[in-house]
């Protein structure tokens, strides 16, 4: 019998009850017991409270209250305009701050973070140690937070918002079904999630809608409720945490080399190589510094990647500053590709392709990928549009012709193509036998083709091209084309020289 074990998911919810007010406090706009702070927004033509600081909430000024009523209750209110995009940006920065605890951090707008801590809590001595570390760090940054653990993200969020850890004490408002359904549930005598969970959900769906039954199933774990992490989990990720902050940069770089070796062993076991390596250095004061390198071909040897990181760190405008010390280093390989084992030559000489790729990788790491131009393949049959000069390392692969076959196209093209004159052909739609190029006549002894390339109709109307690979009596091989189909698109099509074969 085969036993299959599943990792139990555990979620930590971080609720920031005064997030807008604390954002304003960081900008120097705060309230006081005598003049509490409220944040207002227009709702259906009237101003209502979107948020309030703790002084205003202590006076009963809660979100949803009309601003006129709030001013009638409390004189001297400090009123600020609600800025939802600024609150979201702040929540995203807090999510990035919490990535040090787990890479699976999701936003639950407008003021909550959901952390998937399965397999991460033991790094901090258990769940209590993890939440204590998170609370302490967020407090140092000036944020108040309410926390709760649960087996589902919906339950964790509800427990954090309502300050309980049981469904029997959790009000139906935690299901977020809307005011109308919540009122209907309370009128039916159903006040808590526990009241709903102990009843047949089919009857609940028939009376209050399928959304109500689905919300209960998601809360209790009977239905899936996946989160959308802000950061996609990479195929390979390794990290090292330090019991005490480390202020020696050289030691941290040595740890990075060890992590690269560990990541390469994982890649080798997977039969893959990395194309992008990202290192994140976590400082004890909450700041993070990210450095990445890219390679032109898949790599799973640590030594060349260590060299690339050294070049990338050397060209940073702001050098790697430990501040009060690093407390963790994380290495991720977000882009991987299959990589088969290679057989070295008998003379141990490296093949020219990988050597060139390694040189390009070093130049990109030392100068910056934006300063290195390479031809990138483009999805176009038109020759002059089949490649573009762009910064960085190309993301696509060039088509490789079969071995021992002559190239179908020359490496370099003439821009613009040169017009041929006095073209003589056996038949009007066949290859030419003679033409004039500059001051000289060229006699063709061999011709191969045509390769017909139609115009890209989605750009603009154009003429069809018939390309021929021809050889003259001196052995030169040329790439010429007729612009337009004879007697269908053009009465007298013109001929052009577009490139020369080496």
N, C-alpha and C positions, 0 to 999 in steps of 0.2 A: 504494500500500500504506500502511495506517495502522499506525504504530508506537505501541504502548502501553508506557509505562514505569511501573514499580512502585517505590515507595520501599522500600528494604531496611530491615527492622526490626533494631534493635540494642537490647540490653537490658543493664542494669547491675544486678547483684545486690549488695545490702549486707547482710551477715550480721553480727549482733551476738552473738558467741559467749558473752559473759558479761552478757547483758542483765539477768536477774534480780538478779545480784550487784551490778551497777553501779547498778541502781535502789535497792537497799538502801544502797549506799555514798552515794548522794545524800541519803539520810535519816540518815546518820551511823552506819549499822550495817555495819561492815567486818570483814574477817578479817585475819589476819597469817600469816607463815610458821609461827609457833608454834601459832596457833589459826586454822586455815583455816575458811572459811565454806562451808556447804552448805545447800541448800534442799531440803526433803523434802516429799513428798505421799503420801497413802494410795493404794495400788494393790492391789486385791483383798485387802483386810484387812491389808496390811503396809505399813510406811513405806519408801519408796524415794527415792533421790536424783532430784530433778527438774532440778537445776542445781547448779553449784559455781563458786566463784571460781577464779582462775588458780593460787592456792597449793594448793587442794585437788586440782585437775586434775594439777598437777605431782607429787602423791603418788599418783596413780592412782585417785582418787575420781571416777568418771565417772557421768553420769546413768544411771539404771537399777539401780545397785548398792543392795542393801538397806542401810538406815540402820544396822542392827545390825552388819553387816560393816564399814561405814565406821568406826564407833566402835571396833570391835575392832582395826582397823589403825592408827588415829590417835587418840591421846588428846587431850582438850580441844577437840573440834570445836565450832564455833559453828553451831547448827542454827536455821534460820528456816523458817517455814511458807510453802509455795508459794502465791502469790496470782496466779493466771492472769489475772483481770480487770485487775489493776493493771499487769501486764506488757503486756497488750494496749493499755491506755490509753497507756502510755509509747511503745509502737511506733507508735500512731496519731499522737502528738505528733511523733515523729521523721519520720513520713511527711509531716506538714504542714511540717516544717522543710525537707524535700527537695523540696517543690513549687517552690522557687525555681530548681531545675535543670531540671525538666520537669513539666508538669501531669499527666503520666501516671505516677502512683505507686500501686502496689498492695501490699497486705499479703500476705505469705506466712507465716502463723502457724507457730510462735510467736515467731520471732526474726529474720525476714528481710524486706527490702523489695525489690521488683522495680521498676526504673525503665525505662520505654520512652524511650530517648534519641534516637530517630530524628529528625533535624532540629533537635536541641538542642545537640549536642556542639560544633558550630562556634562557638557563642556563648562558649565557654570556651577556645577555642584547640585543640579536638580532644578526643578521649576522655581522653587523659592529663591535660589541663588540667582537665576536668570532675571526674575522680575525685580529683585532687589537691585541688581546692577542697572537694569533699565530705568527704574524709578530714580536712582541716585544720579544717573547721567542726565536725564531729562530735567531733574530739579536743578542741577547745576547750570543748565541752559535757560532756566527761568520758566519752566512749563509745569503746570499741575496736571496730573494724569490719574485716571481711575483704571484699574486693571482687573481682568478676570480670565480664568482658564476654563476651557470646555472642550468637548470632543467634536463639536461642530462650530464653524465660524459664526453662524447666526446666534447660537446659544452664547458663545463667548461675548459677542457684542451686546446682547441683551443683558447678560449678567453684569457687564461693566457699566451699562447705562442705568440700571435700576438697583444696583448695589445688593444683589442677592446671588445665591448659587443653587437655587432649586426652582423647578418649574412651578411648584405649588405656590410660590411667593412671587412669581413673575406675572405682571399684569398683561392683559391681551394687547395693550398698546405696544408691547415689545415685538409683536408680529408685523407691525408697520403695514396694516391693511387699509388705513385711511379712517378718518373720523366717522364716516357713515357706518362702516362695518363694525367698528369698535363699539359704537353706541348700540347697534343691533345685538351684538354679542352680550353686552352687559344687561340689556333689557331681557334677554333670554336666560339670565342668571349665570352666565359664563364669564367669570371675572379674571381668571388666571389661565396661563398656558396649561397648567396641570389639569384644570377642568376640561379643557379640550382634548388633551392627550389621552385621557382615560375613557373617551367616548368613541364610538365608531366614526371614523373619518368620512365614510361614505355619506352618512346622514348630515355631517357638517358641510360637506361639499354641496349636497342637494339644497340645503337651506341658506347657506351663506356664501356659496360660490366655491369653485375649484381652487381659487387663490388662497382661501383660508385653510383648506386641507393641505395644500402644498406647503404653505408657510409652517404649519405644525410639523409636517414630515421633515422639512429641512432643519427645523429647530431640534428635533429629537434624533436626527440621524437616519431616519427611515428613507429619506430621499437625498440624493447627492446635492451638495452645495459647494462646488469648487470655488476657489478664490482665483483672482487674476493678479498674479504677482507683478509688481512694478518692474522687476528685473527677471528676465527669463533665465531659468536655471540652465547653466552651460552643461555640455556633455561630460566635461572633466573639471573638477574643482577640488583643490586641496588648500589647507590653511594651517597656520601655526599660531598658537596663542602663547603669550608669555605670562608667567605668574606675576611678574613685576615689570613696569614699563622699562624698555630698553632704549637708551639714549645714544648708543653707538651705531652709527649708520653702516659701518663696515660689517658689523655683526649681523645686522638685519639683511644686508645684501648677501651674506653667506647663507642665511636661512632661505632667502629667495632661490639661491642655487640649489639647495637641498629640495625645495618644493618643485623646482623644475625637473630634477631627476626623478622625483616621485611621480609627477604628472606624465613624464615620458614612459615610465614603466607601465602606467595605466594605459597609455595610448598604444604601446606595443602589445599589451594583452588584448586590446580591442581590435588590433590590426589596422590602426589608423595613425595619421599624423596630424599635427596641429598647423593651422594657417594663421591664427591670431592668438596671442598670449597676453593676458591682462593681469597686472599685479596691482593690488590695492594695499596701501600701507595705512593702518588705522592708528591714529595718535590718541594718547590718553585724554587729551582735551576735547575729543569729539571730531576733530578735523580729519579728513581723508585725502590722500594723494594717490591718484591713479596714473599708471604708466603702462603703455601697451606697445607691442611690436607686432609686425606682420611679416610673413614670409611668402615668397613667390611660389613655393612648392610645399607640400606637406613635409613636416619635420617632426622627428621624435627622438632627437639626440639633444641632450641638455646643453652641451658646450657651445654650439653656435648660437643658441637662444640667449645664453648668459652674456655672450659678447654683444648681441643686439641690445639687450637691456642696458649694458654698460654704456654703449653709444647713446642710447635714448636718454639715460639719466644725465650724461655729460652735456647734452645740448639743451637741458631744461633751463628756462629763464629763471625760475625759482628753484634752486637746488633742493634736494630732498632734506627737509628740515625736521629733525626728530622732536623739536619743541621740548615738552616735558617727558618725552619718550614714546616709543611705539609699544602698543600692547597686543597687536595682532598683525599678521601678514596673510593675505589671501591671494592665491593664484588661480585663475580660471582660463580654460581653453574653450572659448565659445564657438570657434569655427574649426571643424575637423573634416578630414577627407580620408577615404581608404588609402592605405599605403602598404604595398606588398613588400616582403623582404627582398633586399637587393644583393646581388653577387658582385663583389669587387673584382677588378681586373687582376690578372696574374702579376703585373708589374706594379700594382697598387696605385696606379695613376688615376686620379679622379676623372670621370667623364666630363666633357666640356659643358654640357647643359647644367648639371648641378653646380659646377664651379661658377658659372656665370650668374646663376640664380643667387648663390651665396654672396657674390660681389654686389649685386643689386640690393639685396637685403641689408648689407652693411652700409651701403651708401644711403639708403632710405632711413636707416636708424640714426646715422650720424648727421645727415643734412636735414632730415625731415621728409616724410613721404610727399608733402605738397611741393617740394622743390625738385623732385625727380620725375621726369616725364617719360612715360613709356607708351608704346602703342597698345591700345586695348581693342580687342575684337568687337565688332558691332554686328548686329543682326541685319545685314543688308547684302544683297547680291551685287549691287552696283560697286565696282571696284574702288572708286574714290571715297565711298562711304563705308567700306568694310572695316575700317580701322580709324581710331581717333587717338590723338595725343592727349593724354590726361595725366594728372598727377597721381603718384602712388603706384601700388603694385596691382597689376591687372587681376580682375576677379574671374575672368573666363579663360578658357583654354583654346589655343589655336588648333585648327584642324591639321592633323599630321598625315601627309600623303603616304601611301604604301611604300615600303622599301624598294629601292632600285627603279622607281618610277620618276620620269622627268617632272619638274614642277609645272603645274597647270597655269600659274601666273608668275610674272616676275616679282622680285622682292621690292623694287622701286618703280614708281610710276612717274610719267612725265605730267607736269602740271603747268599749264593745260596741255592736253594732247596736241601733237603736231599734225597739221593738215598735210595730207599727201596729194600730189597733183599728177596729172597725166597718168592716171591709173588705167591699165589695160587688163581685162579679164577675158577668159574663154567664153563664159556665159555671164549675163548681167548679175545673177544672184550667186555666183561662185567666188572663190578666192582670186585675188589679182595675180597676174603673171609678171607684171612690171609696173613700177611707179617711180615717180620722181620725189626724192627727199633732199631738199635744199637745192644744191647745184648738180647733184649726181643722180643718175638713174640706178635703180636697184632691180636686179633680175632675181625672181623667186624660183628656186629649184624644188622646194618641198613646202607643203602646206598641210596643216592639220586643223580640223574644225568643221563646222562652226560651233562655238559656245554662245547660245542665244540668251540674251538678258533683256527682259522686258522692262519698260519704264515703271517706276513706282507710282501707280495711279493715285494713291492717297496723298502724294505730295503735290504734283502738278502734271499735266499731260506732257508726254515726251515721246521720243522715237525709240524703237527697238534697236539693239546693238547686236551684231554678229561678229564675235571675236575669232581670230585665227592666229595660230602659232605658225610662223613661217620662217624659212631659212633661205638666205640668199646664196649666191655662188661663192662668196668668200667664207661662208660658214657662220655668219652672224645670225642669231635667232632673235626675231622681233615679234612683238605682240601688237597686232593691228586690228581695227574693227571698222565695219561699215555702219554708218549712222543712218538708220532707216531701212525698212524693207523695200526692195525694188518693186516699183509699180503698184505698191499697196499703200505705203506711207510717203514715199518720195519718188519722183520721176527720175532724178539723177542723184542718188545718194552719195554723200561724201565719205572719204576714207581718212582714218587718223591713225597715227602711231602713238600707242599708249604706254609702251615700256619695252625694255630690252632685257633679254635673259643673259645672265652672267656666262 
